[in-house]
Amino acid sequence: MRVLFLGYRYGSRAAENVESRSDFDVEFLEVKEPPKNVILDEDYVRALLPSSYSEFDLVVSYLQHPDLQLALAEVCDLPILYGISPDPAVREEIKRSHDAVAFPETTMCSLLPETGIPEVDRFAEKFGKPKLEVSMSGGRVREVRVVRGAPCGATWMAAERVEGMSADEEAVRAFALAACHHCVAPRFGKFESKDVAAYLHGVALAEALGIELDVDLREFEFPI
């Protein structure tokens, strides 16, 4: 599967990680988008976007400007995964413009292969909500295998941090903190930020270790 990543400040590291950790053929195109509060002319917007998408199977958008987010849905006939979720009003316009679009519930590390779009679901089998397998020895974490991880690569980096630690809540906290540190998500606010990424990673390791956490996302305050 050929995947095109679009973005400016965000997306390049995700493209590199996805290419190195999968058999996908990946390309990143930098789109130098203006500030979000600048209203863009339609012709200018379309000139910033690729003129053709025929070589690809899936587009992963890390675009932030709402005019670009909407224009992409209007000109691209491929399935689109929005790595930076548009504002609700823009999202509804996008849905009216394009049938095959997917938006993670919060950050990209909440994505599951349950969208009903084959190309997005194939991507989300490997990249999205963290899923881990842990081998232990003598009560310590011997190895963390990432079955599915954040596209930016934070899950794999955090896994290295906890190998050798005691298999307890301290390892869970260390894993969540390391994932937050390496996460590239901008801080949009509660439930759409690096803190959510930390929470989802902490829960994933706790589940792999068989630890029950006395915290849920609605009550979550970082650190886990």
Secondary structure, DSSP 8 states (H G I E B T S, - for coil): -EEEEEESSSSHHHHHHHHHTSS-EEEEEE-----TTS---HHHHHHHS-S--TT-SEEEE----HHHHHHHHHH--S-EEESS---HHHHHHHHHH-SSEE--SSSGGG--S-SS-HHHHHHHHHBSS-EEEEEEETTEEEEEEEEEB-TTSHHHHHHHHHTTSBSSHHHHHHHHHHHHHH------STTSSHHHHHHHHHHHHHHHHT---S--GGG--S--
